[in-house]
Amino acid sequence: MNKRTLKAMLVVSLAFNLAVVATVAVGFAVRDSGTSVSGGEIPIDDHGKHLSKCIGLSGKKAKCFEDVMAGTSEEASEIKAELEKERDKLFHLLQKIEPDEQAIMAKVESISVLQGQLEKLLVKRLVDARAVLEPEEDARLLYLIRCSMRPECVGEDNCPYQKAKEGSE
């Protein structure tokens, strides 16, 4: 493989990793709740439910938070499906014995645009959902997101508000 192809693969890998960051908090919530999910990925519709449970919401507050989180689910699912198709096309371009570098880079650009659209949508959803939270609930949500970005911060053992919750029961 030549250097340009390797660079293209690196760019695609980095773009994919950005998408993962947006959903890592949900993965953290699933580990804590013990929920089993096929393939390790939570359907977009369920992100709000898992996060709501993990940050300790209940009743009307949980429903409101979950509704806001689910509000962009259809659009996000469509973008993710399109991303999947574009990544498959890129992979097929990379598989060729003599890959067309111009076509590869165009596909990488297409993937980057879709990735940006998804990232903006997920961040907007997060901003909107935070608006329904009380300051301490918002702090717990932000802690989950921050914690999910650090490999050493995984599970209930490293979650101070979970420990405090258990201590009060």
DOKENU-747218 format. One record per residue (C-alpha): residue number from 1; x, y, z. Coordinates in Angstrom, 3 decimals, decimal comma. Each point is the difference from the previous one (the first is absolute). Last residue first. Example, Ala and Ser with C-alpha at 12.3 -4.5 7.8 and 13.67 -1.06 7.14 Angstrom:
% DOKENU-747218
<marlum seq="2" u="13,670" v="-1,060" w="7,140"/>
<marlum seq="1" u="-1,370" v="-3,440" w="0,660"/>
% end
This chain:
% DOKENU-747218
<marlum seq="169" u="-29,868" v="3,132" w="50,403"/>
<marlum seq="168" u="2,070" v="3,153" w="0,624"/>
<marlum seq="167" u="3,345" v="-1,714" w="-0,562"/>
<marlum seq="166" u="-1,156" v="-1,406" w="-3,342"/>
<marlum seq="165" u="-0,842" v="3,506" w="-1,270"/>
<marlum seq="164" u="3,354" v="1,367" w="1,182"/>
<marlum seq="163" u="1,783" v="-2,846" w="-1,777"/>
<marlum seq="162" u="-1,976" v="0,674" w="-3,197"/>
<marlum seq="161" u="0,863" v="3,701" w="0,296"/>
<marlum seq="160" u="3,689" v="-0,852" w="0,286"/>
<marlum seq="159" u="0,213" v="-2,188" w="-3,149"/>
<marlum seq="158" u="3,334" v="-1,772" w="-0,139"/>
<marlum seq="157" u="-1,152" v="-3,291" w="1,536"/>
<marlum seq="156" u="-3,233" v="0,213" w="-2,011"/>
<marlum seq="155" u="1,711" v="-0,661" w="-3,302"/>
<marlum seq="154" u="2,717" v="1,600" w="-2,080"/>
<marlum seq="153" u="2,309" v="2,909" w="0,704"/>
<marlum seq="152" u="3,433" v="-1,325" w="-0,978"/>
<marlum seq="151" u="-0,881" v="0,144" w="-3,704"/>
<marlum seq="150" u="-0,787" v="3,740" w="0,120"/>
<marlum seq="149" u="-2,596" v="1,335" w="-2,435"/>
<marlum seq="148" u="-2,851" v="-1,700" w="1,841"/>
<marlum seq="147" u="0,868" v="1,988" w="3,119"/>
<marlum seq="146" u="-0,624" v="3,331" w="-1,687"/>
<marlum seq="145" u="-3,348" v="-1,166" w="-1,366"/>
<marlum seq="144" u="-1,046" v="-1,579" w="3,265"/>
<marlum seq="143" u="1,151" v="3,065" w="1,960"/>
<marlum seq="142" u="-1,980" v="2,215" w="-2,360"/>
<marlum seq="141" u="-3,130" v="-2,006" w="0,774"/>
<marlum seq="140" u="0,690" v="0,133" w="3,743"/>
<marlum seq="139" u="0,574" v="3,778" w="-0,162"/>
<marlum seq="138" u="-3,256" v="0,404" w="-1,917"/>
<marlum seq="137" u="-1,819" v="-1,889" w="2,731"/>
<marlum seq="136" u="1,599" v="2,283" w="2,611"/>
<marlum seq="135" u="-0,954" v="3,136" w="-1,949"/>
<marlum seq="134" u="-3,620" v="-1,093" w="-0,595"/>
<marlum seq="133" u="-0,638" v="-1,489" w="-3,413"/>
<marlum seq="132" u="-2,448" v="1,062" w="-2,730"/>
<marlum seq="131" u="2,542" v="2,214" w="-1,798"/>
<marlum seq="130" u="2,515" v="-2,856" w="-0,074"/>
<marlum seq="129" u="-2,210" v="-1,797" w="-2,534"/>
<marlum seq="128" u="0,197" v="2,900" w="-2,468"/>
<marlum seq="127" u="3,793" v="0,191" w="0,282"/>
<marlum seq="126" u="0,297" v="-3,786" w="-0,403"/>
<marlum seq="125" u="-2,272" v="-0,029" w="-3,031"/>
<marlum seq="124" u="2,007" v="2,819" w="-1,560"/>
<marlum seq="123" u="3,182" v="-2,005" w="0,658"/>
<marlum seq="122" u="-1,492" v="-3,075" w="-1,648"/>
<marlum seq="121" u="-1,157" v="1,946" w="-3,056"/>
<marlum seq="120" u="3,318" v="1,794" w="-0,385"/>
<marlum seq="119" u="1,898" v="-3,308" w="0,235"/>
<marlum seq="118" u="-2,286" v="-1,637" w="-2,536"/>
<marlum seq="117" u="0,419" v="2,827" w="-2,497"/>
<marlum seq="116" u="3,764" v="-0,010" w="0,516"/>
<marlum seq="115" u="0,160" v="-3,738" w="-0,605"/>
<marlum seq="114" u="-2,025" v="0,447" w="-3,177"/>
<marlum seq="113" u="2,448" v="2,639" w="-1,234"/>
<marlum seq="112" u="3,004" v="-2,117" w="0,995"/>
<marlum seq="111" u="-1,414" v="-3,025" w="-1,814"/>
<marlum seq="110" u="-0,389" v="2,012" w="-3,206"/>
<marlum seq="109" u="3,553" v="1,316" w="0,379"/>
<marlum seq="108" u="1,308" v="-3,538" w="0,476"/>
<marlum seq="107" u="-1,929" v="-1,043" w="-3,131"/>
<marlum seq="106" u="1,632" v="2,818" w="-1,977"/>
<marlum seq="105" u="3,394" v="-1,078" w="1,377"/>
<marlum seq="104" u="-0,592" v="-3,566" w="-1,127"/>
<marlum seq="103" u="-1,198" v="1,089" w="-3,446"/>
<marlum seq="102" u="3,141" v="2,110" w="-0,457"/>
<marlum seq="101" u="2,195" v="-2,810" w="1,253"/>
<marlum seq="100" u="-1,393" v="-2,516" w="-2,484"/>
<marlum seq="99" u="1,148" v="-3,287" w="1,515"/>
<marlum seq="98" u="2,217" v="-2,311" w="-2,071"/>
<marlum seq="97" u="-0,670" v="-3,457" w="1,417"/>
<marlum seq="96" u="-3,447" v="1,115" w="1,096"/>
<marlum seq="95" u="-0,862" v="-0,557" w="3,646"/>
<marlum seq="94" u="0,203" v="3,716" w="0,861"/>
<marlum seq="93" u="-2,876" v="0,839" w="-2,337"/>
<marlum seq="92" u="-2,072" v="-2,802" w="1,515"/>
<marlum seq="91" u="0,733" v="1,336" w="3,500"/>
<marlum seq="90" u="-1,037" v="3,461" w="-1,092"/>
<marlum seq="89" u="-3,308" v="-1,302" w="-1,334"/>
<marlum seq="88" u="-0,621" v="-1,812" w="3,296"/>
<marlum seq="87" u="0,828" v="3,196" w="1,894"/>
<marlum seq="86" u="-2,488" v="1,915" w="-2,166"/>
<marlum seq="85" u="-2,750" v="-2,538" w="0,676"/>
<marlum seq="84" u="0,644" v="0,095" w="3,762"/>
<marlum seq="83" u="0,007" v="3,787" w="-0,036"/>
<marlum seq="82" u="-3,366" v="-0,010" w="-1,784"/>
<marlum seq="81" u="-1,432" v="-2,284" w="2,678"/>
<marlum seq="80" u="1,443" v="2,237" w="2,732"/>
<marlum seq="79" u="-1,539" v="3,066" w="-1,651"/>
<marlum seq="78" u="-3,403" v="-1,680" w="-0,173"/>
<marlum seq="77" u="0,221" v="-1,149" w="3,606"/>
<marlum seq="76" u="0,921" v="3,532" w="1,107"/>
<marlum seq="75" u="-3,038" v="1,421" w="-1,811"/>
<marlum seq="74" u="-2,305" v="-2,563" w="1,573"/>
<marlum seq="73" u="1,453" v="0,434" w="3,470"/>
<marlum seq="72" u="-0,104" v="3,804" w="0,073"/>
<marlum seq="71" u="-2,860" v="0,364" w="2,470"/>
<marlum seq="70" u="1,013" v="-3,090" w="1,983"/>
<marlum seq="69" u="2,293" v="1,998" w="2,307"/>
<marlum seq="68" u="-2,702" v="2,619" w="0,539"/>
<marlum seq="67" u="-2,570" v="-2,697" w="0,746"/>
<marlum seq="66" u="2,383" v="-1,786" w="2,386"/>
<marlum seq="65" u="0,639" v="3,203" w="1,971"/>
<marlum seq="64" u="-3,760" v="0,733" w="0,233"/>
<marlum seq="63" u="-0,775" v="-3,579" w="1,060"/>
<marlum seq="62" u="2,769" v="0,014" w="2,611"/>
<marlum seq="61" u="-1,222" v="3,316" w="1,444"/>
<marlum seq="60" u="-3,600" v="-1,237" w="0,029"/>
<marlum seq="59" u="0,834" v="-3,016" w="2,153"/>
<marlum seq="58" u="3,616" v="-0,913" w="0,697"/>
<marlum seq="57" u="3,517" v="1,248" w="-0,590"/>
<marlum seq="56" u="2,991" v="-1,647" w="1,663"/>
<marlum seq="55" u="2,862" v="0,906" w="-2,318"/>
<marlum seq="54" u="0,260" v="-3,622" w="-1,175"/>
<marlum seq="53" u="-3,730" v="-0,424" w="-0,530"/>
<marlum seq="52" u="-0,291" v="3,102" w="-2,136"/>
<marlum seq="51" u="3,123" v="-0,967" w="-1,929"/>
<marlum seq="50" u="-1,455" v="-3,399" w="-0,846"/>
<marlum seq="49" u="-3,401" v="1,357" w="-0,955"/>
<marlum seq="48" u="1,483" v="2,877" w="-2,010"/>
<marlum seq="47" u="2,229" v="-2,311" w="-2,026"/>
<marlum seq="46" u="-2,879" v="-2,409" w="-0,760"/>
<marlum seq="45" u="-1,225" v="1,518" w="-3,283"/>
<marlum seq="44" u="3,569" v="-0,021" w="-1,365"/>
<marlum seq="43" u="0,083" v="-3,795" w="0,294"/>
<marlum seq="42" u="2,693" v="-1,034" w="2,449"/>
<marlum seq="41" u="3,087" v="-1,602" w="-1,466"/>
<marlum seq="40" u="1,787" v="-3,023" w="1,486"/>
<marlum seq="39" u="-0,963" v="-2,298" w="-2,884"/>
<marlum seq="38" u="-3,334" v="-0,815" w="1,620"/>
<marlum seq="37" u="-0,436" v="1,967" w="3,206"/>
<marlum seq="36" u="-0,079" v="-1,469" w="3,477"/>
<marlum seq="35" u="-0,921" v="2,437" w="2,738"/>
<marlum seq="34" u="2,122" v="-0,343" w="3,134"/>
<marlum seq="33" u="-0,969" v="3,493" w="1,102"/>
<marlum seq="32" u="3,555" v="1,133" w="0,674"/>
<marlum seq="31" u="1,407" v="-1,413" w="-3,234"/>
<marlum seq="30" u="-2,924" v="1,506" w="-1,908"/>
<marlum seq="29" u="0,610" v="3,465" w="1,455"/>
<marlum seq="28" u="3,664" v="-0,114" w="-1,023"/>
<marlum seq="27" u="-1,026" v="-1,039" w="-3,500"/>
<marlum seq="26" u="-2,315" v="2,989" w="-0,083"/>
<marlum seq="25" u="2,847" v="2,280" w="0,946"/>
<marlum seq="24" u="2,029" v="-1,506" w="-2,840"/>
<marlum seq="23" u="-2,511" v="1,064" w="-2,637"/>
<marlum seq="22" u="1,430" v="3,370" w="-1,010"/>
<marlum seq="21" u="3,576" v="-1,253" w="0,343"/>
<marlum seq="20" u="-0,741" v="-2,790" w="-2,482"/>
<marlum seq="19" u="-0,878" v="2,483" w="-2,694"/>
<marlum seq="18" u="3,380" v="1,669" w="0,404"/>
<marlum seq="17" u="1,648" v="-3,418" w="-0,285"/>
<marlum seq="16" u="-1,561" v="-0,501" w="-3,433"/>
<marlum seq="15" u="1,531" v="3,222" w="-1,257"/>
<marlum seq="14" u="3,407" v="-1,033" w="1,349"/>
<marlum seq="13" u="-0,182" v="-3,377" w="-1,728"/>
<marlum seq="12" u="-1,035" v="1,581" w="-3,263"/>
<marlum seq="11" u="2,909" v="2,438" w="0,204"/>
<marlum seq="10" u="2,414" v="-2,834" w="0,785"/>
<marlum seq="9" u="-1,260" v="-2,057" w="-2,942"/>
<marlum seq="8" u="0,495" v="2,973" w="-2,284"/>
<marlum seq="7" u="3,519" v="0,505" w="1,335"/>
<marlum seq="6" u="0,800" v="-3,658" w="-0,651"/>
<marlum seq="5" u="-1,293" v="0,357" w="-3,536"/>
<marlum seq="4" u="2,102" v="3,109" w="-0,505"/>
<marlum seq="3" u="3,132" v="-1,703" w="1,360"/>
<marlum seq="2" u="-0,114" v="-2,927" w="-2,405"/>
<marlum seq="1" u="-1,204" v="-3,458" w="0,765"/>
% end
